[in-house]
């Protein structure tokens, strides 16, 4: 059998390594989503459900709220989705997360009148800024600015999406879950983040949509 020259052999090895790296890079995928399943009584911690595409089962973990991050020594508690509701209730009780909280895209302005409420949504205000916004059905208001992430190598900007609005039961603490998806063509990353708002309707920055006075 004819032996390959060292130079040709090295070139082939480099080509194979490049093809292997390219196939691995193309196959990389990160998708992580969050839901809040409870709050501590002092509103300093929350019980988070984490769904990761690279993990077969979701899991629960205690996070600090300000800033949002896994609590020190917090363990990941895996569970089966079919047993989710019961398991979450039991875990919340065990960890003394006394406030079950709620997921709601509406904020009631008048408990006696369901038509008087704020509706929350997300929108792109510019190429690098996403806004958590709301409306009272008559005007538009800004609640919080959220910076858009950019892939360092390709400079591809993320596409942001509002995934959920979670509240403590007293409605004083709002936590928005916003996902940012970066798709460079060879790499896909979609990860959600928490954005904390100590909510007071008086702090909303309303957009003045009144007509401009006629020019003289």
C-alpha positions in Angstrom: 0.0 0.0 0.0 1.3 3.4 -1.0 2.1 5.7 1.9 0.9 9.3 2.0 3.6 12.0 2.2 3.6 13.8 5.6 2.5 17.1 4.0 -0.5 15.6 2.4 -1.4 13.6 5.5 -1.3 16.8 7.6 -3.5 18.6 5.1 -6.1 15.8 5.2 -6.1 15.8 9.0 -6.7 19.6 9.1 -9.5 19.3 6.6 -11.2 16.5 8.6 -10.8 18.5 11.8 -12.4 21.5 10.1 -15.3 19.5 8.9 -15.8 18.0 12.3 -15.7 21.4 14.0 -18.2 22.9 11.5 -20.6 20.0 12.0 -20.4 20.4 15.8 -20.8 24.2 15.6 -23.8 23.8 13.3 -25.4 21.4 15.7 -25.0 23.5 18.8 -28.3 24.7 20.2 -29.2 26.5 23.4 -32.8 27.0 24.5 -33.7 27.8 28.0 -37.1 29.1 29.3 -38.3 30.1 32.7 -41.5 30.2 34.7 -41.9 31.5 38.3 -43.7 29.1 40.6 -43.6 31.0 43.9 -42.2 33.8 46.0 -40.8 34.1 49.5 -42.8 36.2 52.0 -40.2 38.9 52.0 -40.2 39.0 48.2 -36.4 38.5 48.1 -36.5 35.0 46.5 -38.5 33.1 43.9 -39.0 29.5 42.9 -38.1 29.1 39.3 -39.1 26.3 36.8 -36.4 25.9 34.2 -36.9 24.1 30.9 -33.7 23.3 29.0 -33.7 21.7 25.6 -30.5 19.8 26.7 -32.3 18.3 29.7 -35.0 15.6 29.5 -37.0 16.9 32.5 -37.6 20.4 33.8 -36.4 21.3 37.3 -37.0 23.8 40.1 -34.5 26.1 41.7 -34.5 28.9 44.2 -33.3 32.2 42.8 -32.6 35.6 44.4 -34.7 38.3 42.9 -32.5 41.4 43.0 -30.4 40.8 41.0 -32.0 37.7 39.4 -29.6 34.8 39.9 -29.6 31.3 41.4 -29.4 31.5 45.2 -26.2 30.5 46.9 -26.1 26.7 47.2 -29.5 26.3 45.6 -29.9 22.8 44.2 -31.7 21.9 41.0 -34.7 19.7 41.8 -35.8 17.7 38.7 -39.4 16.5 38.3 -41.6 14.8 35.7 -44.0 17.1 33.8 -47.0 14.8 34.4 -46.5 15.2 38.2 -45.7 18.9 37.9 -48.6 20.7 39.6 -48.6 18.5 42.7 -44.8 18.4 42.9 -44.6 22.2 42.6 -47.1 22.7 45.4 -45.2 20.3 47.7 -41.8 21.9 46.8 -43.2 25.4 47.4 -44.4 24.4 50.8 -41.1 22.6 51.7 -39.0 25.6 50.7 -41.4 28.0 52.5 -42.3 29.9 49.3 -45.5 31.1 51.0 -46.7 33.3 48.1 -47.8 31.2 45.1 -47.8 34.3 42.9 -49.6 34.5 39.6 -49.0 34.8 35.9 -51.1 37.6 34.4 -50.7 39.9 31.4 -53.3 42.2 32.9 -53.2 44.6 35.9 -56.6 45.5 37.3 -57.1 49.3 37.8 -60.5 48.8 39.4 -61.2 45.5 41.2 -64.9 46.1 40.6 -64.7 46.8 36.9 -62.8 44.2 34.8 -62.8 46.5 31.8 -60.5 48.9 33.6 -57.1 47.3 33.4 -53.6 47.6 32.0 -52.5 45.1 29.3 -48.8 44.3 29.0 -46.8 43.5 25.9 -43.3 43.9 24.4 -42.2 45.9 21.4 -39.0 46.9 19.6 -38.4 50.6 20.1 -35.2 50.5 18.1 -32.6 48.1 16.7 -30.9 47.7 20.1 -33.8 48.3 22.5 -36.8 46.3 23.5 -39.5 47.9 25.6 -41.8 46.3 28.2 -44.9 48.4 27.5 -48.6 48.6 28.6 -51.8 50.2 27.5 -55.0 51.2 29.2 -56.8 50.9 25.9 -56.5 54.6 25.3 -52.8 55.4 25.5 -49.5 53.6 25.4 -47.0 53.6 28.3 -43.4 52.4 28.8 -42.6 50.3 31.9 -39.0 49.3 31.3 -36.2 49.4 28.6 -34.5 46.2 27.9 -31.1 46.2 26.0 -30.8 43.8 23.0 -28.0 41.3 23.0 -25.5 41.0 20.0 -23.4 38.1 19.0 -19.8 39.2 19.4 -18.4 37.4 16.3 -21.1 38.0 13.7 -22.6 41.1 15.2 -26.0 39.5 14.7 -28.6 41.1 16.9 -31.1 39.1 18.9 -34.8 39.1 18.4 -36.6 39.7 21.7 -39.9 38.4 22.8 -42.0 38.9 25.9 -42.6 35.3 27.2 -44.5 35.9 30.5 -45.6 38.4 33.2 -45.4 37.2 36.8 -46.6 38.9 39.9 -46.5 38.5 43.7 -50.0 38.2 45.0 -50.1 41.8 46.3 -49.1 43.0 42.7 -46.2 45.1 44.0 -43.6 43.1 42.3 -43.7 42.4 38.5 -41.2 40.1 36.9 -41.1 40.0 33.1 -39.6 37.0 31.3 -38.0 38.1 28.0 -36.3 35.7 25.6 -33.6 36.8 23.2 -32.9 34.6 20.2 -29.7 34.9 18.2 -29.5 32.9 15.0 -26.2 33.3 13.2 -26.9 30.6 10.7 -24.4 28.2 12.3 -25.4 28.8 15.9 -28.8 29.2 17.6 -29.2 30.5 21.1 -32.5 31.3 22.7 -32.3 32.2 26.4 -34.8 33.9 28.6 -34.0 36.5 31.3 -35.8 38.0 34.2 -36.5 41.7 34.4 -37.7 43.0 37.8 -40.1 45.9 38.2 -41.3 47.3 41.6 -44.5 48.2 40.0 -46.5 51.3 40.6 -48.9 52.6 37.9 -47.9 56.1 38.8 -44.4 55.3 37.4 -45.5 54.4 33.9 -44.1 56.8 31.3 -47.2 57.5 29.1 -46.8 58.5 25.5 -48.6 61.8 24.8 -50.8 61.0 21.7 -52.7 64.3 21.8 -52.8 66.1 18.5 -50.3 68.8 17.9 -51.6 72.4 18.0 -52.0 74.0 14.6 -49.1 76.0 13.3 -49.7 79.7 13.3 
